[in-house]
Structure formats: C-alpha cells, structure tokens
Amino acid sequence: MMARRKYLFLDFDGVLHPVSALQSFAMRMPRRAAIQQGRLFRWTQILEELLHGSDVHIIVHSAWRRLVGEPELLEYLGLLAARYCGVTNFELTRWNGIRHAVAQLSLNEGEWCVLDDHASQFPDPLPSEVVLCDPELGIWDASVRNRIRAWAIGEPHQG
C-alpha cells in the first residue's frame, strides 16, 4: 500500500525564526531587509532538509497569512514554497482552522502534524499532533527537529 501524503500545519514566528527577531519591525526595518539579513525566516532551510525525501505538504496557519498575500508567503517560504498548498480558514481560531482543514482533507492519525510555539492556541492536554517549539529556539531545537523528521518519514512517535 502506498503511503498517503502528509500535511504540516506551519506557524512562522517562534518556529522559522525566534520571536525576538520580530524586534526588527520595532526598529522599522523593512520586512525584506529583515529576511535578507537572516533575522526572519532564518530556519526555513532546516525545515526543508528535515522534510527532504518525504511527501509532506505545508498549510500555513501563521498570522502572517492575514498580513501578506500568497506570492509573499511563497517568497518567504523559500525552498519550502514547493510544498505549499494553502492556508487555514481566516474566520476560525488557530486550532479550529486546523481541525477544519484536517476534516476537509479527510486526514487520518499520523497524516498531519502542527508546528507552533503557542500552547495557549490548542486544547489542554496538548494534542499529540502538535509539536510545540520554544519561541526562541523554533525548529533549531534538536528535539523538535528529531520529532518532525521521524513524523515526516513515518517513524512512530516516542513519548
């Protein structure tokens, strides 16, 4: 039996760059300059490397989906743009938007995962599909990288 496509629901702040990188906006640094200087979206290549060889597609649930249009989202995702397949519903809360997309795609357990740094956006106890990042470490954190890589290639989650 062929493995089904998997979907990664992706937040940006605290995942693809530390939350402290948002201070570049307080300094009135243009968004493109902040990206070019490696402040924002600095870890997109790490995520692409983790997903290499897998059939994982990305759905953005980050607040950035409300701030910029799809062409900019794709630009910010860099190499990950080839995996992009949409955003969650703007009208729903973060968790409800993800659950709605999961239902629309008829996804089963193990076919979807959430990368985020805001535990408060999800039910307590945290659903097993949610990989919570430290807002300053994001996917730079080895335990997060290990968990995402194992999920992407189909290894069972340990703990």
Backbone as JSON, one array per atom type, in Angstrom:
{
  "sequence": "MMARRKYLFLDFDGVLHPVSALQSFAMRMPRRAAIQQGRLFRWTQILEELLHGSDVHIIVHSAWRRLVGEPELLEYLGLLAARYCGVTNFELTRWNGIRHAVAQLSLNEGEWCVLDDHASQFPDPLPSEVVLCDPELGIWDASVRNRIRAWAIGEPHQG",
  "N": [[0.84, -1.18, 0.0], [0.55, 2.21, -0.84], [2.06, 5.02, 0.75], [0.17, 7.66, 2.16], [-0.11, 11.12, 1.34], [1.24, 13.64, 3.49], [0.51, 16.31, 5.79], [1.73, 19.34, 6.97], [1.01, 21.67, 9.32], [1.83, 24.93, 9.59], [3.27, 27.37, 11.63], [4.89, 30.56, 11.76], [6.36, 32.63, 13.32], [8.48, 32.09, 16.03], [8.9, 29.56, 15.2], [10.03, 29.32, 12.52], [11.77, 31.33, 12.85], [13.24, 33.04, 15.67], [11.03, 34.48, 18.13], [11.99, 36.86, 19.11], [13.18, 37.98, 16.89], [11.3, 39.52, 15.71], [11.62, 42.02, 16.63], [12.9, 43.48, 14.78], [10.96, 44.78, 13.35], [10.13, 46.71, 15.14], [12.31, 48.29, 15.04], [11.88, 49.5, 12.72], [12.74, 48.26, 10.43], [12.65, 47.32, 7.07], [10.62, 44.6, 5.92], [11.7, 42.87, 3.92], [14.44, 43.44, 4.14], [14.91, 42.52, 6.73], [14.55, 39.81, 6.34], [16.51, 39.23, 4.43], [18.79, 39.77, 5.94], [18.79, 37.66, 7.6], [17.27, 37.67, 9.89], [14.5, 37.16, 9.97], [12.68, 34.21, 9.07], [14.86, 32.52, 9.1], [15.28, 29.82, 9.52], [14.13, 28.28, 7.53], [15.43, 26.67, 5.65], [16.4, 24.6, 7.23], [14.03, 23.28, 7.94], [13.22, 22.44, 5.39], [15.28, 20.62, 4.82], [14.74, 18.71, 6.79], [12.36, 17.69, 5.84], [13.06, 16.61, 3.46], [12.86, 14.2, 0.9], [10.42, 13.26, 1.68], [6.8, 13.07, 1.39], [5.49, 15.52, 2.18], [3.3, 18.17, 2.62], [2.67, 21.68, 2.96], [0.58, 23.64, 4.99], [-0.24, 26.82, 5.82], [-0.77, 28.24, 8.95], [-0.06, 30.4, 10.33], [-0.21, 33.77, 11.64], [0.79, 35.42, 9.73], [-0.44, 34.82, 7.33], [-2.6, 36.44, 7.19], [-1.5, 38.91, 6.91], [0.06, 39.2, 4.61], [-0.01, 38.6, 1.06], [-0.49, 35.6, -0.96], [1.68, 35.37, -2.91], [3.82, 36.65, -1.53], [3.97, 35.05, 0.79], [4.86, 32.66, -0.34], [7.35, 33.48, -1.29], [8.68, 34.04, 1.14], [8.76, 31.51, 2.22], [10.73, 30.27, 0.78], [12.66, 27.54, -0.26], [10.76, 25.84, 0.74], [8.43, 26.57, -0.47], [7.66, 24.99, -2.62], [6.3, 22.98, -1.43], [4.03, 24.09, -0.45], [0.53, 24.35, 0.02], [-1.63, 25.89, 0.7], [-3.64, 27.91, 3.02], [-4.98, 28.05, 6.37], [-8.43, 28.53, 7.32], [-9.41, 31.88, 7.6], [-11.43, 32.79, 9.22], [-11.7, 31.21, 11.43], [-10.56, 30.07, 14.7], [-7.14, 29.36, 15.53], [-6.72, 26.55, 16.18], [-9.25, 25.49, 15.48], [-9.31, 26.15, 12.77], [-7.27, 24.52, 11.81], [-8.31, 21.98, 12.46], [-10.59, 22.03, 10.84], [-9.42, 22.03, 8.27], [-8.16, 19.54, 8.38], [-10.39, 17.86, 8.47], [-11.58, 18.52, 5.98], [-9.66, 17.52, 4.25], [-9.8, 14.9, 4.84], [-8.02, 13.59, 6.64], [-6.11, 11.13, 8.36], [-4.98, 9.82, 11.54], [-1.56, 10.49, 12.1], [-1.14, 11.48, 9.59], [-0.99, 14.15, 9.62], [0.47, 17.07, 11.1], [1.33, 19.59, 13.48], [3.21, 22.49, 13.71], [4.11, 24.77, 16.06], [4.39, 27.53, 18.38], [2.75, 28.34, 20.4], [1.2, 27.21, 23.0], [-1.18, 27.96, 24.18], [-3.01, 28.24, 22.16], [-4.14, 25.84, 21.66], [-5.96, 22.82, 22.63], [-5.95, 21.68, 26.08], [-5.17, 18.71, 27.58], [-2.28, 19.01, 25.43], [-2.79, 18.2, 22.05], [-1.57, 15.21, 20.47], [-0.64, 15.59, 17.9], [0.45, 18.08, 17.79], [3.45, 19.75, 17.7], [5.25, 21.4, 19.85], [7.14, 24.33, 19.93], [9.92, 25.97, 21.48], [9.7, 29.44, 21.78], [12.0, 30.92, 21.2], [13.78, 29.14, 20.15], [12.58, 27.59, 18.16], [12.53, 25.51, 15.27], [15.16, 25.05, 15.44], [15.76, 23.71, 17.7], [16.88, 20.62, 18.76], [15.27, 18.45, 19.66], [12.79, 19.05, 18.6], [13.39, 19.04, 15.87], [14.1, 16.31, 15.57], [11.67, 15.06, 16.15], [9.98, 16.04, 14.09], [11.29, 15.11, 11.8], [11.14, 12.31, 12.19], [8.32, 11.98, 12.1], [7.83, 12.86, 9.46], [9.09, 10.91, 7.9], [7.76, 8.71, 8.67], [8.17, 7.28, 11.06], [7.15, 5.87, 14.19], [5.91, 7.96, 16.85], [7.73, 8.57, 19.76], [6.8, 8.88, 22.95]],
  "CA": [[0.0, 0.0, 0.0], [1.32, 3.43, -0.94], [1.87, 5.97, 1.84], [-0.6, 8.84, 1.79], [0.5, 12.44, 1.51], [1.13, 14.19, 4.83], [0.35, 17.75, 5.83], [2.32, 20.04, 8.1], [0.41, 22.98, 9.58], [3.02, 25.67, 9.96], [3.33, 28.72, 12.16], [6.18, 31.15, 11.39], [7.05, 33.25, 14.46], [8.79, 31.11, 17.06], [9.13, 28.27, 14.54], [11.01, 29.53, 11.45], [12.7, 32.33, 13.4], [12.87, 33.33, 17.06], [10.08, 35.57, 18.31], [12.76, 38.1, 19.31], [13.53, 38.55, 15.58], [10.26, 40.48, 15.34], [12.08, 43.34, 17.06], [13.34, 44.21, 13.58], [9.85, 45.66, 12.97], [10.17, 47.84, 16.07], [13.41, 49.13, 14.57], [11.41, 50.0, 11.43], [13.48, 47.61, 9.36], [11.73, 46.73, 6.09], [10.49, 43.14, 6.01], [12.66, 42.2, 3.02], [15.78, 43.59, 4.72], [14.98, 41.63, 7.89], [14.69, 38.45, 5.82], [17.83, 39.13, 3.8], [19.81, 39.78, 6.98], [18.68, 36.43, 8.37], [16.52, 37.82, 11.13], [13.23, 36.45, 9.79], [12.67, 33.02, 8.21], [16.25, 32.03, 9.04], [15.37, 28.37, 9.65], [13.34, 27.58, 6.51], [16.26, 25.62, 5.03], [16.44, 23.46, 8.16], [12.78, 22.54, 7.79], [13.26, 21.77, 4.09], [16.17, 19.46, 4.97], [14.03, 17.7, 7.59], [11.28, 17.11, 5.04], [13.63, 16.07, 2.22], [12.56, 12.8, 0.61], [9.08, 12.9, 2.17], [5.68, 13.65, 0.65], [4.83, 16.41, 3.14], [2.85, 19.45, 2.07], [2.55, 22.68, 4.02], [-0.56, 24.54, 5.09], [0.16, 27.88, 6.74], [-1.77, 28.75, 9.9], [0.55, 31.57, 10.95], [-0.89, 35.06, 11.47], [1.33, 36.04, 8.52], [-1.36, 34.58, 6.22], [-3.52, 37.59, 7.18], [-0.72, 40.14, 6.7], [0.64, 39.27, 3.26], [-0.67, 37.76, 0.06], [0.14, 34.31, -1.27], [3.01, 35.49, -3.53], [4.82, 36.94, -0.49], [4.12, 33.85, 1.62], [5.7, 31.72, -1.09], [8.7, 34.04, -1.3], [9.24, 33.88, 2.48], [8.98, 30.08, 2.47], [11.94, 29.84, 0.08], [12.58, 26.19, -0.83], [9.53, 25.2, 1.22], [7.3, 27.01, -1.3], [7.24, 23.87, -3.48], [5.43, 22.12, -0.61], [2.89, 24.9, -0.02], [-0.75, 24.03, -0.63], [-2.72, 26.75, 1.14], [-3.69, 28.46, 4.37], [-6.19, 27.7, 7.1], [-9.54, 29.47, 7.24], [-9.2, 33.12, 8.36], [-12.56, 33.06, 10.12], [-11.68, 30.28, 12.57], [-9.4, 30.12, 15.59], [-6.0, 28.59, 15.02], [-7.0, 25.12, 16.31], [-10.44, 25.14, 14.69], [-8.92, 26.22, 11.37], [-6.51, 23.3, 11.52], [-9.25, 20.84, 12.5], [-11.43, 22.15, 9.65], [-8.62, 21.57, 7.12], [-7.97, 18.09, 8.56], [-11.66, 17.24, 8.07], [-11.75, 18.73, 4.54], [-8.71, 16.65, 3.55], [-10.06, 13.52, 5.33], [-6.75, 13.08, 7.12], [-6.11, 10.18, 9.45], [-3.89, 9.96, 12.5], [-0.23, 10.31, 11.52], [-1.06, 12.13, 8.28], [-0.87, 15.58, 9.8], [1.26, 17.5, 12.24], [1.27, 21.03, 13.67], [4.4, 23.13, 14.29], [3.67, 26.04, 16.63], [5.04, 27.87, 19.64], [1.73, 28.86, 21.31], [0.37, 26.16, 23.62], [-2.49, 28.53, 24.53], [-3.89, 28.18, 21.0], [-4.55, 24.45, 21.48], [-6.58, 22.24, 23.81], [-5.12, 21.12, 27.14], [-3.78, 18.49, 27.24], [-1.88, 19.29, 24.05], [-2.98, 17.06, 21.14], [-0.3, 14.56, 20.08], [-0.22, 16.08, 16.58], [1.08, 19.39, 17.95], [4.85, 19.8, 18.11], [5.4, 22.73, 20.43], [8.5, 24.87, 19.89], [10.32, 27.09, 22.34], [9.61, 30.58, 20.88], [13.31, 31.43, 20.82], [14.57, 28.09, 19.5], [11.88, 27.08, 17.0], [12.99, 24.22, 14.77], [16.59, 24.91, 15.75], [15.78, 22.78, 18.84], [17.13, 19.25, 18.27], [14.15, 17.55, 19.94], [11.75, 19.38, 17.62], [13.87, 18.51, 14.58], [14.0, 14.85, 15.6], [10.26, 14.66, 16.1], [9.45, 16.35, 12.76], [11.91, 14.18, 10.84], [10.55, 10.99, 12.4], [6.97, 12.02, 11.57], [7.87, 13.02, 8.01], [9.48, 9.66, 7.24], [6.83, 7.66, 9.08], [8.51, 6.53, 12.28], [6.19, 6.14, 15.27], [6.34, 8.95, 17.84], [8.09, 8.01, 21.06], [6.53, 9.8, 24.05]],
  "C": [[0.88, 1.24, 0.0], [1.02, 4.36, 0.24], [1.09, 7.17, 1.33], [0.21, 10.09, 2.06], [0.27, 12.91, 2.95], [1.07, 15.7, 4.74], [0.92, 18.31, 7.13], [1.66, 21.41, 8.19], [1.48, 23.83, 10.24], [2.74, 27.09, 10.45], [4.71, 29.27, 11.77], [6.96, 31.66, 12.61], [7.25, 32.22, 15.57], [9.0, 29.71, 16.52], [10.22, 28.41, 13.49], [12.02, 30.63, 11.78], [12.3, 32.58, 14.85], [11.89, 34.49, 17.14], [10.83, 36.9, 18.49], [13.17, 38.74, 17.98], [12.49, 39.56, 15.12], [10.61, 41.89, 15.79], [12.57, 44.16, 15.87], [12.23, 45.14, 13.09], [9.83, 46.9, 13.86], [11.29, 48.82, 15.67], [13.1, 49.74, 13.2], [12.22, 49.45, 10.25], [12.47, 47.05, 8.35], [11.76, 45.2, 6.15], [11.52, 42.42, 5.15], [14.08, 42.28, 3.57], [15.95, 42.65, 5.91], [15.16, 40.18, 7.46], [16.08, 38.26, 5.23], [18.96, 39.1, 4.83], [19.73, 38.55, 7.88], [17.98, 36.57, 9.7], [15.23, 36.99, 11.07], [13.42, 35.28, 8.83], [14.06, 32.39, 8.07], [16.35, 30.51, 9.07], [14.55, 27.62, 8.6], [14.15, 26.45, 5.87], [16.37, 24.39, 5.93], [15.18, 22.62, 8.0], [12.75, 21.81, 6.45], [14.15, 20.53, 4.17], [15.5, 18.34, 5.76], [12.98, 16.97, 6.77], [11.78, 16.46, 3.76], [13.31, 14.57, 2.08], [11.19, 12.35, 1.1], [8.02, 13.56, 1.28], [4.85, 14.5, 1.61], [4.53, 17.74, 2.46], [2.54, 20.39, 3.22], [1.28, 23.49, 3.86], [-0.19, 25.56, 6.17], [-1.01, 28.26, 7.64], [-1.24, 29.95, 10.67], [-0.29, 32.82, 10.72], [-0.39, 35.79, 10.22], [0.38, 35.86, 7.33], [-2.38, 35.71, 6.1], [-2.81, 38.88, 6.77], [-0.23, 40.32, 5.28], [-0.12, 38.33, 2.33], [0.13, 36.48, -0.2], [1.51, 34.45, -1.95], [4.12, 35.78, -2.5], [5.04, 35.74, 0.42], [5.07, 32.86, 0.94], [7.16, 32.2, -1.13], [9.38, 33.79, 0.05], [9.55, 32.42, 2.79], [10.22, 29.55, 1.76], [11.74, 28.47, -0.55], [11.33, 25.45, -0.39], [8.32, 25.55, 0.36], [6.78, 25.88, -2.2], [6.29, 22.93, -2.74], [4.14, 22.81, -0.19], [1.62, 24.48, -0.74], [-1.92, 24.83, -0.07], [-2.57, 27.24, 2.56], [-4.96, 27.97, 5.05], [-7.2, 28.84, 7.0], [-9.31, 30.67, 8.16], [-10.25, 33.34, 9.44], [-12.54, 32.22, 11.4], [-10.47, 30.52, 13.45], [-8.31, 29.23, 15.02], [-6.32, 27.08, 15.04], [-8.19, 24.7, 15.45], [-10.15, 25.2, 13.19], [-8.14, 24.98, 10.93], [-7.44, 22.1, 11.47], [-10.17, 20.85, 11.27], [-10.68, 21.63, 8.42], [-8.4, 20.06, 7.19], [-9.23, 17.35, 8.1], [-11.86, 17.36, 6.56], [-10.87, 17.78, 3.74], [-8.88, 15.17, 3.92], [-8.77, 12.86, 5.82], [-6.94, 12.16, 8.31], [-4.96, 10.49, 10.4], [-2.55, 9.67, 11.82], [-0.05, 10.99, 10.18], [-0.94, 13.65, 8.39], [-0.15, 15.88, 11.1], [1.19, 19.02, 12.28], [2.58, 21.49, 14.3], [3.99, 24.52, 14.76], [4.44, 26.3, 17.92], [4.05, 28.38, 20.69], [0.84, 27.75, 21.86], [-1.04, 26.66, 23.89], [-3.49, 28.48, 23.37], [-4.51, 26.79, 20.79], [-5.19, 23.91, 22.76], [-5.53, 21.75, 24.82], [-5.82, 19.86, 27.63], [-3.52, 18.69, 25.74], [-2.1, 18.05, 23.18], [-1.63, 16.5, 20.67], [0.22, 15.04, 18.74], [0.54, 17.4, 16.66], [2.5, 19.23, 18.46], [5.09, 21.24, 18.55], [6.87, 23.14, 20.45], [8.7, 25.89, 21.0], [10.34, 28.31, 21.41], [10.95, 31.19, 20.47], [14.17, 30.41, 20.09], [13.92, 27.53, 18.24], [12.38, 25.71, 16.57], [14.5, 24.06, 14.88], [16.77, 23.89, 16.87], [15.88, 21.34, 18.31], [15.95, 18.32, 18.52], [13.0, 17.8, 18.97], [12.15, 18.83, 16.25], [13.73, 17.0, 14.51], [12.56, 14.39, 15.46], [9.66, 14.9, 14.71], [10.01, 15.38, 11.73], [11.3, 12.79, 10.96], [9.12, 10.94, 11.86], [6.97, 12.04, 10.05], [8.2, 11.7, 7.3], [8.68, 8.46, 7.74], [7.23, 6.8, 10.25], [7.49, 6.86, 13.35], [6.77, 7.11, 16.29], [6.59, 8.26, 19.17], [7.84, 9.07, 22.14], [5.86, 11.0, 23.57]]
}
